[in-house]
Amino acid sequence: MKNSIFKIAAFMVIAVGGGYLLTQCGTSSPDNSGGVMSGSTAEEVFVPPGEHDTYYAFTSGGYSGQVGVYGLPSGRLFRVIPVFSQDAEKGYGYNEETKPMLETSFGFVPWDDSHHPELSQTNGEIDGRFMFINGNNTPRVAKINLSTMETEEIIEIPNAGGNHASAFITENTEYITASTRFSVPVPQADEKIASYADKFNGVWTFISFENEDMEIGFQVLAPPFNWDLAHGGKGKSHGWMFFSSYNAEKANTLLEKNASQLDKDFIAAVNWKLAEEYLAQGKAHDMQVDFRNNEWDESTQMATSHERNTVKVLIPEECPGLVYLLPTPKSPHGVDVDPTGNFIVGGGKLSADMAVHSFDKMLQAIENEDFETTIDGIPVLKYDNILQGIVKQPGLGPLHTEFDGRGNAYTTFFISSEIVKWKVETQEILDRVPTYYSVGHLMIPGGDSRKPEEGGKYMVAMNKITKDRYLPTGPELAHSAQLYDISGDKMRLILDFPTVGEPHYAQGLLASRIKDKQVKTYLLEENKHPHVTDRESRARVERDGNVVRVYMTAIRSHLAPDNIEGIRVGDEVYFHVTNLEQDWDVPHGFAMMGATNAELLIMPGQTETLLWKPTKEGVFPFYCTDFCSALHQEMQGYVRVSPRGSNVPLSWALGDETGGATAP
Amino acid sequence: MKTKVIFIIGALAILGLFWKPLWRITLDAPQYPDGVNMYIYINKIGGDTPSTLQNINILNHYIGMKYIEPESIPELTYFPYIIAGMAALGLVFGLSGNKKLWFTWVAILAILGALGIYDYYLWLYDYGHNLDPNAAIKIEGMTYQPPLLGSKPLLNFVAHSYPHTGSIFLLASFVLCGLAIFMQKKSSDELPVATKEAPKQKEKELEPALT
């Protein structure tokens, strides 16, 4: 857990202070108790029954591996999008169609740790097409379609360990980043861990997005620091990508101490437009690797996992001008670029002050070759020559910064559990509010783009520690989020709501951008699933050896066929269930007694497949699990299972309709 | 001459029935916030989406109503010929300028209209009363005939049945052809003393209504 070090630090602060309120540390005393909200505040977040929120908020699920979809300002949860983790509720990762989405070079990996969602942009503005999110544990990046809110593609990141500085984009979504938090031998090899500093490397990965399809465009070899977060340049700095790091010490053990020694670590500025030129010049090394690219095909309603074997790698030493290192105090976490593209904020989480770099000064320093030194062939720029200014003693443990588009920045402070508002140009502190407790990321809808939505109206704080905020639920508590109105001079807490999993970063956008393009049903006539049953009269059962395929249809309120005989112990029975409905919000579920996977949850016009391997003789029921209609309870059927080698003929029936085949 | 044009435009206006639905039945229930709309054309039955009819049939099957299948409604096959034939007849009659033929045409249209509405009523009656005795939902004495005109609760739905945009063309036919007959009559009454300007002026006034 990336913040465990700070949790420990926070607890130490509590212990040393002997007090409970860590919000008091080194900051002014907050006057907002946060526990009492006036009636008028309640009205600000009240969305009357039947009315819609004005924003969608997408929060990463952290160790749930998923994405939560909320409405703002109400804080209501609408959906959990399954991304990196199996979701038995939706059959995701259990049904035959979505299993390939979770394939990796390590095999089927049914879980990951999702941290940073990022909405696609055009000209630096949110365009409402896609969302990307990283999987940290087994490095992956996923693409989610915002009109179906389904995961459509997952690409594995080769040569990486701990894909944390991801999934951040360039301002026209030319690339999506991935990176290495836990440097590893590149290429992977059986090395001594103590050889870390010499034999290990990070990589900055640029995933291309031509034709809305993710491919590994190229990778750049990085020093073995812990590459932590990223943000794309915008406006004048478009063409550059900034990655923050800690562990410039190159420690490989007890990092909480050994990676916290140097005064400064680095933000890497990678000139990806120059990288494209180097690629065109043939400077890249083709490296043999092994990774997967899993793609969902909406017409067949199936995912396919493709093996990929090469990746292009650029080495900074061979590519002058490709990368520069910006010294930044101390162990910076977030790296955030303001809407003008000129100011680069590094949240030095162990630093008393917070550095703001200037892109203009950076270019000047590069031109003047104001280099302190080089590390692994990468020039290190002089700190004083790139610094725009310092936010002096803003709080303890700065992590992340977002912007309102009115020249203000908002930075989270994990240890002092607060958000500080400051003026980007002058670094003057304007306001501070407590969070409950120990805030990690924050999110202003569009707050990391060139144009925050509505000029920055709302801000969401996502907190790691909840303690007494909600009704307790045993030892494991929900993480919390707080919503602030930031449209005035003072930030005002207006809502507090629990979240799914552990949200790290989040994204938000005006609902009007995507709500009218939400898909209501899939067109049955466009269903190209190889095992579709497009009308009830075609429902049937086929046997080929011990593989039995049940071509089943679901429509209110029956499954066809609903009596199946001639199945034997040891068979592999595939239920290919097509939902024939073409009406909005009429999914059908399908569950088979004793199936060792999960249910199916089939949207109108869709076909999904459940694999069932009967192990016992008998008669076993199946049924619809989604209360679809008045006669939902009647939506059921039976499978008769006979012993191995039985000669009970294969047959099926629905009402007076029967079908059958002679058992082979 | 102008009255001929008016009559012919009026007679051809019924061709608009190929374009817009004559009638609409809307089913309202809480879980259908947009309502379920069924549009009745002279040649087909439509809905807000291509699957509306299937969705209505799914709902109806619980009460044992027969599936509404446009293929099994012969009127939808021969009505288009009647309308096209009437338009052609109207064109011929119009060109003839014979006021009696014009009157006859309007009278035929009125009779056809009345028969059409009666036929529509019979279909509604059939669907509403001719129910499957083995239906899942049977309520003593309950039938499900939507109203010909107006609104009526049918179990969880309220059914609204009203003329729709196509009927404007039918109305236009009656109005324009009637007007043409009226004007023709007037101009022939006044013929001995009529100046040429008077009817012209009248027609000018009418022009905006025609465009």
Interface residues (C-beta under 8 A of the other chain):
Chain A: T521 I555 R556 S557 E581 Q582 D583 S629 A630 L631
Chain B: T49 P50 S51 Q54 N55 I58 Y62 A136 I137
